[in-house]
Amino acid sequence: MDRNRYKPKTADHSASRGVCPRLAGSRKPALVVARVAADGDASWIDSLSKKYHPCVYTVDAPMDPASKYLQVPRNRGHEAMVYLTFIIDNYYHIPEAGVVFVHGSRWAWHNDEPTYDNAALLKALDVHAALEPWGYHNLRCDWRVSTCPPSAKPQGSMETSVQAMISPWDARAVSDSLLPGAFENIFGKVQSADSKLGKHQTVRSQCCAQFIVGRVNILQHTIQEYIALRQWLLDESNDAAPRDDRISGRILSYLWHILFIKKQEVEENGAISLEKLNSAACPRAPDCYCRLYGLCDLEKCTDGHCYGQYKIPPDFKIPDNWAATHS
């Protein structure tokens, strides 16, 4: 699992339309926002412009063929298409200060903040400290709804496969069951036994694909590798991404830390160590809150949770009037 070896079935004819305006030379970290029109008012992002250089992509906006800015070739794979397009079309201008990748809604059930407010999280985020250990960090600290807990089942296990068959509407079960095959298609079928995902191995990963990554970490991979990975989303062959965006997006949500964590931090005998990778992907919640948000010496903490910091809302939804009552 060291680099992308997917061989695109079709050529990449996508014009470069994902350039972020005025990014070249920016000393601020880029804030890459993947949004849809249904995310509503995007003005909350403006309040972050003193700290970040916003790059806001609205994936379901009409295509403007005359513009080279902030557009994606197709709305596929949820946030993954935006993230990859940003990297491809801005590869030579990634800020030295790094990049933060987030979703477009200010308020969302998965935002690891007592009021589910992404603006508050991003204002509090210590960019330097977040990048210091591995050059990559997920913005979530709480382990719930992730595969970080020891109870998370191996993605390639028989139990996971059966769950996917009896519950085909369960995006998590289906994406988990398809993960070993997808990794083989992306990283290649000639991997060593140590790096190939086995039936009894679990890829531990934080939830929800919002993270910060350093420039050097992005440049660990060539622009051609990112183009190939985006083409995995766009191709329609049997070894390309599943057609269901919930599934393909979730599969890639397991991938970001594998791509971006410093290789030397998770290698053993010249190959990626799944044990080291899992450890880096899932730091202890109290350590994470302290490092990312300056919330140190929290009480009532376990490895995966600190009381009062995050609570899963009923049915994984926040009320429709949440923004109106919390703005």
C-alpha positions as CSV (number, residue, x, y, z in Angstrom):
1,M,0.0,0.0,0.0
2,D,2.8,2.4,-0.9
3,R,1.5,4.0,-4.1
4,N,-1.4,4.0,-6.5
5,R,-1.0,1.4,-9.3
6,Y,-4.4,1.6,-10.8
7,K,-4.3,1.6,-14.7
8,P,-7.0,3.8,-16.1
9,K,-9.3,2.2,-18.7
10,T,-9.9,5.5,-20.4
11,A,-7.7,8.5,-21.0
12,D,-8.1,11.5,-18.8
13,H,-9.6,14.2,-21.1
14,S,-10.6,16.4,-18.2
15,A,-9.7,20.0,-18.8
16,S,-8.0,21.8,-15.9
17,R,-11.0,23.5,-14.4
18,G,-10.3,23.1,-10.7
19,V,-7.7,25.8,-10.2
20,C,-8.1,27.7,-6.9
21,P,-7.8,31.5,-7.5
22,R,-4.8,33.3,-6.1
23,L,-3.4,30.1,-4.4
24,A,0.1,30.4,-5.9
25,G,2.3,32.1,-3.3
26,S,-0.3,32.0,-0.5
27,R,1.2,31.7,2.9
28,K,-2.0,30.5,4.5
29,P,-3.1,26.8,4.5
30,A,-5.7,26.1,1.8
31,L,-9.2,25.3,3.0
32,V,-10.7,23.0,0.3
33,V,-14.4,22.8,0.7
34,A,-16.5,20.2,-1.1
35,R,-20.1,21.4,-1.1
36,V,-23.4,21.0,-2.9
37,A,-26.1,23.6,-3.3
38,A,-28.2,21.9,-0.7
39,D,-25.5,22.7,1.9
40,G,-27.0,26.2,2.0
41,D,-25.4,29.5,2.8
42,A,-21.6,29.3,2.3
43,S,-20.9,32.7,3.9
44,W,-19.6,30.9,7.1
45,I,-16.5,30.1,5.1
46,D,-15.8,33.9,4.6
47,S,-15.2,34.3,8.4
48,L,-12.3,31.8,8.1
49,S,-10.5,33.7,5.3
50,K,-8.1,35.5,7.7
51,K,-6.7,32.1,8.8
52,Y,-7.1,30.0,5.6
53,H,-7.1,30.5,1.8
54,P,-10.6,29.2,0.8
55,C,-11.0,27.0,-2.2
56,V,-14.8,26.3,-2.5
57,Y,-16.1,23.8,-5.0
58,T,-19.9,23.4,-5.5
59,V,-20.0,20.1,-7.4
60,D,-23.6,20.4,-8.7
61,A,-23.2,23.9,-10.0
62,P,-23.7,24.3,-13.8
63,M,-20.4,23.9,-15.7
64,D,-18.8,27.0,-17.0
65,P,-16.6,26.0,-20.0
66,A,-15.0,29.5,-20.1
67,S,-13.7,29.2,-16.5
68,K,-10.7,27.2,-15.2
69,Y,-11.6,27.8,-11.6
70,L,-13.2,25.6,-8.9
71,Q,-15.0,23.0,-11.0
72,V,-14.8,19.2,-11.1
73,P,-15.1,16.9,-14.2
74,R,-18.1,15.1,-12.7
75,N,-20.0,14.8,-9.4
76,R,-18.7,11.4,-8.3
77,G,-17.6,9.9,-5.0
78,H,-18.9,12.7,-2.8
79,E,-16.0,14.8,-1.5
80,A,-13.3,12.6,-3.1
81,M,-13.8,14.2,-6.5
82,V,-13.2,17.7,-5.1
83,Y,-10.2,16.6,-3.0
84,L,-8.5,14.9,-6.0
85,T,-9.3,17.6,-8.5
86,F,-7.9,20.3,-6.1
87,I,-4.6,18.3,-5.8
88,I,-4.4,17.6,-9.6
89,D,-5.1,21.1,-10.8
90,N,-3.1,22.9,-8.0
91,Y,-0.3,20.3,-7.6
92,Y,2.5,22.8,-8.2
93,H,1.1,25.5,-6.0
94,I,0.2,23.5,-2.8
95,P,0.8,26.0,0.1
96,E,3.8,25.4,2.4
97,A,1.4,25.7,5.3
98,G,-0.6,22.7,4.1
99,V,-4.2,22.0,3.1
100,V,-7.4,21.4,5.2
101,F,-10.1,19.3,3.4
102,V,-13.7,19.7,4.6
103,H,-17.4,19.3,3.6
104,G,-19.5,22.2,2.7
105,S,-22.1,22.3,5.5
106,R,-21.2,24.3,8.5
107,W,-23.4,22.1,10.8
108,A,-23.2,18.3,10.4
109,W,-23.7,15.4,12.7
110,H,-20.2,14.2,12.3
111,N,-18.4,17.4,13.2
112,D,-16.5,16.7,16.4
113,E,-17.6,19.7,18.4
114,P,-20.3,20.0,21.1
115,T,-22.6,22.0,18.8
116,Y,-21.5,20.2,15.5
117,D,-20.1,23.5,14.2
118,N,-17.3,23.1,11.6
119,A,-16.6,26.9,11.8
120,A,-15.8,26.6,15.4
121,L,-13.6,23.6,14.8
122,L,-11.6,25.2,12.0
123,K,-11.1,28.4,14.0
124,A,-9.7,26.4,16.9
125,L,-7.6,24.1,14.8
126,D,-3.9,24.4,15.5
127,V,-2.5,23.8,12.0
128,H,1.1,23.5,13.0
129,A,0.5,21.1,15.9
130,A,-1.9,19.0,13.8
131,L,0.8,18.4,11.1
132,E,3.7,17.9,13.5
133,P,3.5,14.2,14.2
134,W,2.7,12.6,10.8
135,G,2.0,15.4,8.4
136,Y,-1.6,14.3,8.3
137,H,-4.5,14.3,10.8
138,N,-8.2,13.6,10.7
139,L,-10.2,16.4,12.3
140,R,-12.2,13.9,14.4
141,C,-10.9,12.7,17.7
142,D,-13.9,10.7,19.0
143,W,-13.7,7.1,17.8
144,R,-17.4,6.3,17.6
145,V,-18.6,5.7,14.0
146,S,-15.0,4.9,13.0
147,T,-13.1,1.7,12.6
148,C,-10.7,2.7,15.4
149,P,-12.3,0.7,18.2
150,P,-10.9,-2.9,18.7
151,S,-14.4,-4.1,18.2
152,A,-14.4,-3.1,14.5
153,K,-14.5,-6.2,12.3
154,P,-12.0,-6.9,9.6
155,Q,-13.3,-5.6,6.3
156,G,-12.5,-8.8,4.4
157,S,-14.1,-11.1,7.0
158,M,-16.9,-13.6,6.3
159,E,-19.0,-11.7,8.9
160,T,-18.6,-8.5,7.0
161,S,-19.5,-10.2,3.7
162,V,-22.6,-11.8,5.1
163,Q,-23.7,-8.5,6.6
164,A,-23.3,-6.8,3.2
165,M,-25.4,-9.5,1.5
166,I,-28.3,-9.4,4.0
167,S,-28.3,-5.6,4.3
168,P,-27.4,-4.3,0.8
169,W,-28.8,-0.9,1.8
170,D,-26.1,-0.6,4.5
171,A,-23.5,1.5,2.9
172,R,-20.9,0.9,5.6
173,A,-21.3,-2.9,5.4
174,V,-21.2,-2.9,1.6
175,S,-18.2,-0.6,1.4
176,D,-16.3,-2.6,4.0
177,S,-16.9,-5.8,2.2
178,L,-15.6,-4.3,-1.1
179,L,-12.6,-2.6,0.5
180,P,-10.0,-5.5,0.1
181,G,-10.8,-5.8,-3.6
182,A,-10.8,-2.0,-4.1
183,F,-7.4,-1.7,-2.4
184,E,-6.1,-4.5,-4.7
185,N,-7.3,-2.6,-7.8
186,I,-5.9,0.7,-6.6
187,F,-2.6,-0.4,-5.1
188,G,-2.0,-3.4,-7.4
189,K,-2.2,-7.1,-7.4
190,V,1.5,-7.6,-7.0
191,Q,1.7,-6.4,-3.4
192,S,3.7,-8.4,-0.9
193,A,1.8,-10.6,1.5
194,D,2.6,-8.1,4.3
195,S,1.0,-5.2,2.5
196,K,-2.1,-7.0,1.1
197,L,-5.2,-6.7,3.2
198,G,-6.0,-10.1,4.5
199,K,-9.3,-11.6,5.7
200,H,-8.4,-11.1,9.4
201,Q,-6.9,-7.7,9.1
202,T,-8.7,-4.4,9.8
203,V,-7.9,-1.1,8.3
204,R,-8.5,1.3,11.2
205,S,-9.5,4.8,10.1
206,Q,-11.3,7.8,11.5
207,C,-14.7,8.7,10.1
208,C,-16.0,11.2,7.6
209,A,-13.1,12.4,5.4
210,Q,-12.3,15.8,6.9
211,F,-8.6,16.2,7.5
212,I,-5.4,18.3,7.3
213,V,-2.3,17.3,5.3
214,G,1.1,18.9,4.7
215,R,2.5,19.9,1.3
216,V,5.4,17.4,1.5
217,N,2.9,14.6,2.3
218,I,0.8,15.4,-0.8
219,L,4.0,15.5,-2.9
220,Q,4.9,11.9,-1.8
221,H,2.8,10.9,-4.8
222,T,3.1,12.0,-8.4
223,I,0.4,14.0,-10.1
224,Q,-0.1,11.0,-12.4
225,E,-1.0,8.9,-9.4
226,Y,-3.7,11.3,-8.3
227,I,-5.0,11.5,-11.9
228,A,-5.2,7.7,-12.0
229,L,-7.0,7.6,-8.6
230,R,-9.5,10.2,-9.9
231,Q,-9.9,8.1,-13.0
232,W,-10.7,5.1,-10.8
233,L,-13.8,7.1,-9.8
234,L,-14.6,8.1,-13.4
235,D,-14.1,4.7,-15.2
236,E,-16.9,2.3,-15.6
237,S,-14.9,-1.0,-15.8
238,N,-15.3,-3.9,-13.3
239,D,-12.2,-2.9,-11.4
240,A,-13.1,0.8,-11.1
241,A,-15.1,2.4,-8.3
242,P,-18.6,1.1,-7.5
243,R,-21.3,3.2,-9.2
244,D,-23.0,4.0,-5.9
245,D,-21.3,7.2,-4.7
246,R,-22.0,6.4,-1.0
247,I,-19.9,3.2,-1.5
248,S,-17.1,4.7,-3.6
249,G,-16.8,7.8,-1.4
250,R,-16.6,5.7,1.7
251,I,-14.0,3.4,0.3
252,L,-11.8,6.4,-0.4
253,S,-12.4,7.7,3.1
254,Y,-10.4,4.7,4.3
255,L,-7.6,5.7,1.9
256,W,-6.6,9.3,2.7
257,H,-4.4,8.5,5.7
258,I,-2.7,5.7,3.8
259,L,-1.8,8.1,1.0
260,F,-0.8,11.0,3.2
261,I,0.8,9.8,6.5
262,K,4.6,10.1,6.3
263,K,5.8,6.9,4.9
264,Q,8.9,6.6,7.1
265,E,6.6,6.8,10.2
266,V,4.7,3.7,9.3
267,E,7.2,1.6,7.4
268,E,8.8,-1.6,8.7
269,N,11.5,-3.5,6.8
270,G,10.8,-1.4,3.7
271,A,7.0,-2.0,3.6
272,I,4.0,-0.3,5.1
273,S,3.2,-1.8,8.5
274,L,-0.6,-2.1,9.0
275,E,-0.1,-2.0,12.8
276,K,1.8,1.2,12.7
277,L,-0.6,2.7,10.1
278,N,-3.6,1.9,12.3
279,S,-1.9,3.4,15.3
280,A,-1.2,6.7,13.5
281,A,-4.7,6.8,12.1
282,C,-6.4,6.5,15.5
283,P,-4.6,8.6,18.2
284,R,-6.1,8.5,21.6
285,A,-9.0,11.0,21.9
286,P,-7.6,13.1,24.8
287,D,-4.2,13.4,23.0
288,C,-6.0,14.4,19.8
289,Y,-8.2,17.0,21.4
290,C,-5.2,18.6,23.1
291,R,-3.0,18.6,19.9
292,L,-5.6,19.8,17.4
293,Y,-7.8,22.1,19.5
294,G,-5.9,23.0,22.6
295,L,-8.4,21.1,24.8
296,C,-5.9,19.6,27.2
297,D,-6.4,17.9,30.6
298,L,-10.0,16.8,29.7
299,E,-11.7,14.7,32.3
300,K,-13.6,11.5,31.9
301,C,-11.7,10.3,28.9
302,T,-11.2,6.8,27.5
303,D,-8.9,6.0,24.5
304,G,-11.7,6.8,22.1
305,H,-14.0,9.4,23.8
306,C,-13.9,12.4,26.1
307,Y,-17.2,13.1,27.9
308,G,-18.9,16.3,26.8
309,Q,-16.9,16.8,23.6
310,Y,-19.0,14.8,21.1
311,K,-22.3,13.0,21.2
312,I,-23.8,11.1,18.3
313,P,-27.2,12.8,17.6
314,P,-30.3,10.7,17.3
315,D,-30.4,8.8,13.9
316,F,-27.2,10.5,13.0
317,K,-29.0,13.7,12.2
318,I,-29.2,17.2,13.7
319,P,-32.6,19.0,13.7
320,D,-33.6,21.0,10.7
321,N,-33.6,24.2,12.7
322,W,-30.2,23.6,14.2
323,A,-28.5,26.4,12.1
324,A,-31.2,28.9,13.0
325,T,-31.0,28.2,16.7
326,H,-27.2,28.0,16.9
327,S,-25.9,30.7,14.6
